[in-house]
């Protein structure tokens, strides 16, 4: 009896151990499957997140491109949008040239004749011995080269300061050496020099721009490069507005 009890007890232990092994195997399989599912969902979620992130990045890139494009356009618009230029003022009616001792570099015999043949006339009072006058000749030469075929003429009113500058042969030689090829009015006694420049002081050089209505649209004295750049711009604008 005691031996049978031992056998039954041993059998019970064996059955209990077998049941434990089966339960452990089933439990381990379920746990593995559960982790596998979680892992798959995590991968799926991660993938979805990556796709969403890529889409967001793509959208952000497109948005960035739009903003950038818009910004460039705005910058370009800002660059090309400028305040309108102020109207070129009318400074008065131009005088004529009288009491001249002749003309050089032209067949014309009066300022009116030259004006009638052109849209704009640039009148400069100068004398060939004046250093400041010489400083302006390159700018006038450029003006003549660029606009003489567009109805712009320069008239250099030669008003000598010293006796040697009043000699016509000296004027001709100096004009040739200095490249002055536009008409020269010989104002030997400075009559026009003083009449055009009211007051006690006259200036070498002094330059005026006269439009087709005989109105003065520009008046500057001295040889500043900035003034002669302005002269060029004024002539160009008047041609455009005419």
C-alpha positions in Angstrom: 0.0 0.0 0.0 2.8 2.3 0.8 4.5 1.4 -2.4 1.4 2.1 -4.4 1.0 5.5 -2.7 4.5 6.4 -3.7 3.8 5.4 -7.3 0.7 7.5 -7.4 2.5 10.5 -5.9 5.3 10.1 -8.4 2.7 9.9 -11.2 1.0 13.0 -9.9 4.3 14.9 -9.9 5.0 13.8 -13.4 1.6 14.9 -14.6 1.9 18.2 -12.8 5.3 18.8 -14.4 4.0 17.9 -17.9 1.1 20.3 -17.4 3.5 23.0 -16.3 5.7 22.5 -19.4 2.6 22.7 -21.7 1.4 25.8 -20.0 4.8 27.4 -20.3 5.1 26.6 -23.9 1.6 28.0 -24.7 2.3 31.0 -22.6 5.6 31.6 -24.3 4.1 31.4 -27.7 1.3 33.8 -26.9 3.8 36.2 -25.5 6.0 36.0 -28.6 2.9 36.5 -30.8 1.9 39.5 -28.7 5.3 41.1 -28.9 5.4 40.3 -32.6 2.1 42.1 -33.1 3.2 45.1 -31.1 6.4 45.2 -32.9 4.6 45.1 -36.3 2.2 47.9 -35.1 5.2 49.9 -33.9 6.9 49.4 -37.3 3.6 50.3 -39.1 3.2 53.4 -36.8 6.9 54.3 -37.3 6.5 53.9 -41.1 3.3 56.0 -41.1 5.1 58.6 -39.0 8.0 58.6 -41.4 5.6 59.0 -44.4 3.8 61.8 -42.5 7.1 63.3 -41.6 8.2 63.1 -45.3 4.9 64.6 -46.4 5.2 67.3 -43.8 8.8 67.9 -44.9 7.6 68.0 -48.5 4.8 70.4 -47.7 7.2 72.5 -45.7 9.6 72.5 -48.6 6.8 73.6 -51.0 5.7 76.2 -48.5 9.3 77.3 -48.2 9.7 77.5 -51.9 6.5 79.5 -52.2 7.6 81.9 -49.5 11.0 82.1 -51.1 9.5 82.7 -54.5 7.2 85.2 -53.1 10.0 86.9 -51.2 12.1 87.1 -54.4 9.2 88.5 -56.3 8.6 91.1 -53.5 12.3 92.0 -53.5 12.3 92.3 -57.3 9.2 94.4 -57.1 10.8 96.6 -54.4 13.9 96.9 -56.5 12.0 97.9 -59.6 9.5 100.1 -57.8 10.9 103.6 -57.3 9.5 106.9 -56.5 8.5 108.9 -59.6 11.1 111.5 -60.6 10.3 115.1 -59.8 9.3 117.1 -62.9 12.2 119.0 -64.5 11.6 122.6 -63.6 11.3 125.6 -65.9 13.8 128.2 -64.8 12.9 130.9 -67.2 13.0 131.9 -70.9 16.4 131.7 -72.6 18.0 134.9 -73.9 19.4 135.2 -77.4 23.1 135.7 -78.5 23.8 139.1 -80.0 26.9 141.2 -80.9 28.9 138.1 -81.8 32.1 138.2 -83.8 31.2 135.2 -85.7 30.8 131.4 -85.5 33.1 128.4 -85.8 32.3 124.8 -86.6 28.9 125.6 -88.1 27.2 127.4 -91.0 24.6 128.8 -88.7 24.6 132.5 -88.0 22.3 132.7 -84.9 21.3 130.7 -81.8 17.7 130.7 -83.1 18.8 129.0 -86.3 20.5 126.2 -84.3 17.6 125.9 -81.9 15.0 125.6 -84.7 16.9 122.7 -86.2 17.1 120.8 -82.9 14.9 119.6 -80.0 17.4 120.6 -77.2 20.2 123.1 -77.2 23.0 122.9 -74.6 24.7 126.3 -74.2 28.0 126.6 -72.3 29.9 129.7 -71.6 33.6 128.9 -71.6 37.1 130.0 -72.7 39.8 127.7 -73.9 42.5 128.8 -71.4 40.2 128.0 -68.4 41.2 124.8 -66.6 37.8 124.3 -65.2 36.3 124.6 -68.7 38.7 122.0 -70.0 37.5 119.6 -67.2 34.0 119.6 -68.7 34.9 118.8 -72.3 35.0 115.0 -72.1 31.5 115.1 -70.6 30.3 117.4 -73.4 32.0 115.3 -76.0 30.1 112.2 -74.7 26.9 114.1 -74.7 27.5 115.1 -78.3 28.4 111.6 -79.4 25.3 110.1 -77.8 22.7 112.6 -78.6 23.7 114.8 -81.6 21.7 112.4 -83.9 18.7 112.7 -81.7 18.1 116.4 -82.0 20.6 117.7 -79.4 23.2 120.4 -80.2 25.8 122.1 -78.1 26.8 125.7 -78.5 30.0 126.8 -76.8 29.9 130.5 -76.3 33.5 131.4 -76.2 33.9 134.4 -73.9 37.7 135.1 -73.4 39.1 136.1 -70.1 42.5 137.2 -71.5 43.7 138.8 -74.6 45.4 135.7 -76.1 42.1 133.8 -75.8 40.4 136.4 -78.0 42.5 135.6 -81.0 40.5 133.6 -83.4 43.4 131.6 -84.7 44.2 130.6 -81.1 40.6 129.6 -80.6 40.6 127.5 -83.7 43.8 125.7 -82.7 42.7 125.2 -79.2 39.3 123.8 -80.3 41.0 121.3 -82.5 43.4 120.2 -79.8 40.6 119.9 -77.2 38.2 118.0 -79.5 35.6 120.7 -79.5 33.6 119.9 -82.7 30.3 121.5 -81.9 29.4 125.1 -82.8 31.3 127.9 -81.2 29.9 131.4 -80.8 32.6 134.1 -80.6 31.5 136.4 -77.7 34.8 138.3 -77.8 33.7 141.2 -75.7 31.7 139.1 -73.2 28.4 140.9 -73.9 26.4 137.7 -73.8 28.5 136.3 -71.0 27.3 139.2 -68.7 23.8 139.4 -70.0 23.0 135.8 -69.5 24.7 135.8 -66.0 22.9 138.5 -64.1 24.7 140.0 -61.2 28.3 141.2 -60.6 29.9 137.8 -61.2 30.1 135.6 -64.3 31.3 132.1 -64.3 33.5 129.9 -66.6 32.1 127.5 -67.2 28.3 127.8 -66.9 26.0 125.5 -68.8 22.3 125.7 -69.7 19.8 123.4 -71.3 17.2 125.0 -73.5 14.1 123.0 -74.7 12.1 123.3 -77.9 10.0 126.1 -76.3 13.1 128.2 -75.5 12.7 127.4 -71.8 15.7 126.9 -69.6 15.5 123.5 -67.9 19.0 123.3 -66.4 21.5 125.8 -65.1 24.7 124.9 -63.4 28.1 126.6 -62.9 31.4 125.0 -62.3 33.1 121.8 -63.5 31.8 119.2 -61.0 31.6 115.8 -62.5 28.3 115.2 -60.7 26.8 118.3 -62.3 27.7 117.1 -65.8 26.3 113.6 -65.0 23.1 115.4 -64.0 23.3 117.4 -67.3 23.4 114.1 -69.2 20.5 112.7 -67.3 18.4 115.8 -67.8 19.0 115.8 -71.6 18.1 112.1 -71.7 14.9 112.7 -69.8 13.9 115.6 -71.9 14.3 113.6 -75.0 12.2 110.8 -73.6 9.4 113.2 -72.5 9.4 115.1 -75.8 
